[in-house]
Amino acid sequence: MFRVTIIYCGFRSFAGKTSFEDLRTIDGKLCSTFKETCEKSGLIAVEEEWIQVLQNATGSSEALRSLFVNMLQFCSLPNPQKLLEEFALDWAYDFKLRFPNEPEQTIRSLVKQNI
């Protein structure tokens, strides 16, 4: 229902739609889900955009972890677990300095605990 509301409120181009199928139709093509409709309409970001945000982010490890927490709280991340797994070691510089002999898995666990 959340995505239907996004669609309904999001764009004036959806005005005049009279059915759920109409709402899921973009450029004459029926989307299989409301999520897909939102993504194709630019109403929500697709996973690649969030990856790019995290790749371009700069700051301390703590600031980057805080950015991710804010993204979790205020954004509609399509797959937060995948993002966490992909970027956990990038956000672990401070832990790597404090615990230089710890294995990668332990460092990942410290990042997850800190988030």
LINSULZI-V300737 format. One record per pair of residues at least 4 apart in sequence whose C-alpha atoms are under 6 Angstrom apart, sorted by the first residue. I is the first residue (numbers start at 1). GAP is how many residues later the second one is. If there is no record, write none. Layout:
i/gap
I/GAP
I/GAP
//
This chain:
i/gap
3/31
5/4
6/4
17/5
24/6
24/7
24/13
25/4
25/5
25/6
31/6
38/5
38/6
39/4
39/5
47/31
59/4
61/30
61/31
61/32
70/4
71/4
84/4
88/20
95/4
96/4
//
